[in-house]
Amino acid sequence: MIRAVRGIGILLTALAVVAGPPALAALWLLHHRPHWPGADDLATGGPLSANTMLALGALLATLIWVLISAAVLRRGIRQARAHLRMPTPSQVTAGSMAGAIVLGGPAVVAITAPATPAVAATEAQDTLSAPGVNLPDGAGWVPVAVGQAVATTAAALWLRRRRDYRPSTPESGDLQPLPVTVNALTTLVDPAAPAGALVEHLPAGGLALTGPGARDALRGLLISQLLGGRPLVMTWADLGELLGDAYLSGPLPAGLRAVDELTGIAADEVALALQPPAAAGTWVCAGPASAATSWQVGADGVVCGARRLCMLNVRAAADLFALLTLARPEPEPPMVAASPAVARLRLLGGCELSIDEVPVTVRRSAGLQVLAYLGLHPGGAGGHELTAAIWPGLPPARIANRLHVTVSELRKDLISRTAIELLRHEPGRYVLTGAVEVDLSRVRDALAALEQAVTAGQRRQAQQAIVDSYTGELAAGGDWPWIVPAREKLRRQVLAACVELADGAAPAEQAVLLRSAMAVDPYNEQVRSRVAAVQQRRRPRPHAAPE
């Protein structure tokens, strides 16, 4: 109703601007009859009368009025039609998404895929001329329908934050600004502008995107399909390749399923891949494929001069992916009983994972480093942190695919031995589950008890636990640069416990503790000198000769 009133108001304003000047001129002419100059007046070359000059000015004003009124009337009619028209399918989709985000209900989105990939000439022309906006800094080109859906999702997200805010609780930290690309689209896209289809009609039997814009177009398809509610499936490796580690910042958006391999695609899913998958089903890839429909995508997103696809570079796609991640309703945390430990990770005196007392063969050395790093960090680690540690000196965004391939292979090694989940991907991090027992945790617990000790007895008890639970050098044999600082820190903590225990011990026990300290670090000069002093004191003195 409001849109209709606004459209009628715009149309009346345009008519007033167009019809107002002629009406005023007609009233003036009724009371003043100007003398229009004839041919004789112009031929004499004499000075023109006031009425003649007024008439010539009226002619010039009339010409200017005709030009201005035509432009105003055309613009007014176009805006009125935009306000009076029924919402497009993309706007209905965006509205249903907003209801789903705010109210937590399902979004109803109708998606149809044509049986043939052919595009009619009239449809191709309309698609190519579809309105869109260029993102700042050459980040890509976005159709108006996609931009409107992004703006609707962002507005619904802020509305949900308002709804969920609890004034009596501490700040929840949900006031972080939305990504730059989201704000840019919200500013650039006119919410009332006519828009085309939100979801691309994908040809049946597979689609191969080739050309300089293939990867940007694949990112655009990923975002637009998710905005339209189309179920998608991708591998972790391809997600990392297309978005860097952006998807590790939270749970995956609704409608996206990530797998290690595209071994099967559901009937209602579309698989997006960098190379054509072997599985049957509907899929899109940014690479060569002989048996599929091929779209040659230019750098500007134009496909064979027939249509223009949504184009997003890595940063823009990551920003919109983050929005979809934030917009996903948070599920209620289920109460799951802790699973018993079925695997043991030994980090003291070596690095080895065993299941049911049988060592697991880890085929990739980087996979063993992932296990060691996560065992050393019980809170988990993000993708950038892991790549920076395992492959130092290389940009994490460029080598993210190595990590995903490594983790995928490691999961295969673990799944071949047990069906229980040992390595989990949580929002923003990888973690070892509670089914993995790490021997380092006993040393860690003893060190925590030492920090909390109050009495001398509690302190000695914690120090003894540290010495007893330390069974060897941290990740012995692993010559990884990232392990050296942690290894030396743990060595010093155990060494300090041995020396402090020896200070208050009896001579016999003192010798045992110092020998333990020598085993921890045989190169430490202070420990060597103290061992030598104890041995000197315990050496029997020779009896003095009688005079």
Secondary structure, DSSP 8 states (H G I E B T S, - for coil): -HHHHHHHHHHHHHHHHHHHHHHHHHHHHHH-------HHHHHH-----HHHHHHHHHHHHHHHHHHHHHHHHHHHHHHHHHHHS---HHHHHHHHHHHHHHH-----------SS----HHHHHHHHT--EEE-GGG-EEEEHHHHHHHHHHHHHHHHHHHHH--TTS---S------HHHHHHHHHS-TTS----SS----TT-EEEESTTHHHHHHHHHHHHHHTT--EEEEHHHHHHHHTTGGGGSS--TTEEEESS-----TT-EEEESS--SS-SEEEESS--TTSEEEEB-TTSEETTTEE--EE-HHHHHHHHHHHHHHS--------------EEEE-BSB-EEEETTEE---S-HHHHHHHHHHHH-TT-B-HHHHHHHHSTTS-TTTSHHHHHHHHHHHHHHHHTT-SS--EEEETTEEEE-TTEEETHHHHHHHHHHHHH--SHHHHHHHHHHHHHH--S-BTTT---TTHHHHHHHHHHHHHHHHHHHHHTS-HHHHHHHHHHHHHH-TT-HHHHHHHHHHHHHHS--------
